[in-house]
C-alpha cells in the first residue's frame, strides 16, 4: 500500500468485479513472485513471447496462443493478422491497408465501445443489420474480396439483433472468412475457453487481467495456429502496429503463472463461495424496512460474467445514486455498480475477510438516513 499512501489514495472494497477502472484483479503471490523474478534477468523477448504462448496453449489445450497487452490490443492484432496473414511486407505496411482485404464485418447489435481498437490496425469497420434485426443472407451479401474477417462479440450473442454462431460458422468457413470472437470478460464459466473454438471459431480473445487473475495489462488470442503465427508477426516485440502495444517480460511471466493457477482452480468450490457470499449479504438486509433486496444474475447487455450470483439492493429512503456516493465516501470506500434503481453487489473480487466489513458498511450507510 506504500504507493497509495504516498499519493493519498484510499484503498477500498471492490464489489463491482474485475473492471479496468478499479485495476482489474488482485494478484496472487505466485503471479507477483513470477513477475519480480522475471524482472531480474535479460532474455531474448522474441523467443520468450513465442515459447510462453506455446506453453499457455498447452495448458489450455488449444492449438495456438498469442499473448497481448490486453483484450483490446487483441482486437487490433487479430484484425492485422487477418489482413496480412503474417507477410512481413504487409505487416510493416500497416496501418496502410492498400492491396489487402481491409474490411471487418460486424453486426450492428454487436457494436461496443471497445471495438474502436479494431481501427488501430487500419481496418475499416462495416456494420451489418439493425440493432434489433439481422439475417444470415445479409451477411452473405456483404462478403466480398475486401472482407478480412468477421468480428463477433460474445456478450451480445443472445441479443435480439444477433445471429447464432451455428448459422455464421458454416457460411464464413465456406467463404474463407476468419471468424474472431471477443470474449474478454466471458470467464467464468471456464468452459468458454474451449467452447467457441470447438464450435469452429478461428480466434478468440480473452483478457488476462480479469478472472484469469493475471496482470491487468495482459491478454490472450487463442485459436488456429496459422492465424496465431500471423498474430505474433503483428505483435510486440516485432516492428508492427503491435509495437505500440508493448508487453513486458514481467507481464508475460505473470500471465503464465496466473494461467498455471487458473487451470488448477476448483470452480465448483469457487461458485459455491460466491453464492454463499451473496447469500450472506442478502440475509443481512432482507428484514430491513428501508431496502428491498433480491438475489439474481445480470441480464443487462455489457455486464460480465453473467454466471456469478449478485445481490440487488433498492434503497427505499435514499436515492440510489446518493447511496453509491455515501459508500464511496466511507472511511473504507466500497465500489458498487448501479442498474436502474438498484445497487449491485458482485462478490467476484471479494476476499473472505472483506465480507463482514462490507455488510457493516452497507448497514451503516443505510442507517445514516
Buried (B, 14 or more C-beta within 10 A) or exposed (E): EEEEEEEEEEEBBBBBBBBBEBBBBEBBEBBBBBBEEBEEEEEEBEEBBBBBBEBBBEBBEBBBBBBBBBBBBBBBBBBBBBBBBBEEEBBBBBBEBEEBBBBBBBBBBBBBEBBEBBBBBBBEBBBBBEEEBBEEEBBEEBBEEBBBBBBBBBBBBEBEBBBEBEEBBEBBEEEEBBBBBBBBBBBBBBEBBBBBBEEBBBBBBBBBBBBBBBBBBBBBBBBBEBBBBBBBBBBBBBEBBBEEBBBBBBBBBBBBBBBBBBBEBEBEEBBEBBBBBBBBBBEBBEEBEEBBBEBEEBEEEEBBBBBBBBBBBBBEEBEBEEBBEBBBEBEBBBBBBEBEEBBBBBBBBBEEEBBEEBBEBBEEBBEEE
